[in-house]
Amino acid sequence: MTTLVDRANWRGVIVESEAVNGGSVDPRLRHEGVQYVTEGELLLAKLLCQMSVAFTPNVKFLLAPSGNKPPRGRIRFVPVIYVPDFVFNRLGLIWTNEDGTTEIVHGLEAKSVRSHFKPQALRKARLLAEQRSIHIKLLSETDIRRYAALGTLPIIRL
């Protein structure tokens, strides 16, 4: 049996919500005073609340782009901005995958996908994991609806 160890580096991360709705407001996507952008986000927020999982929506992370050197002639990198939908307030939770394997996750990202996650979404989650050992689980709207129908997510406290 593998022992999971949370190695997340939260140094300098301000766990507070960023406004990301771009001005569009749908009152049907509001829950406990927070405006969500998609139905998937709303369903995840409701599930997390129902499961008493504390979270902050839309926490901003500044990441270095991949690669070791700045482009020629550049003095510094322009940071990559990543704002995952839900961050578990500096806590790692154990997520059980369908194949029975487990992993530590620090937040969730709802994606409206038909077959594959977009490369940019995968890249940002990968950079955050590589640079800070903070793991965001990307979930498709199909998966979110399935978990909503079950009334639970496959997570437990570490």
TAUR-V235979 format. One record per helix or strand of 2 or more residues. SS is the DSSP state (2 for helix, 1 for strand). FROM is the first residue (numbers start at 0). TO is the last residue. If there is no record, write none. Layout:
ss | from | to
SS | FROM | TO
SS | FROM | TO
This chain:
ss | from | to
2 | 26 | 28
1 | 29 | 30
1 | 33 | 34
2 | 38 | 49
1 | 55 | 62
1 | 79 | 86
1 | 92 | 95
1 | 101 | 104
1 | 106 | 110
2 | 118 | 131
1 | 135 | 139
2 | 140 | 149
1 | 154 | 156
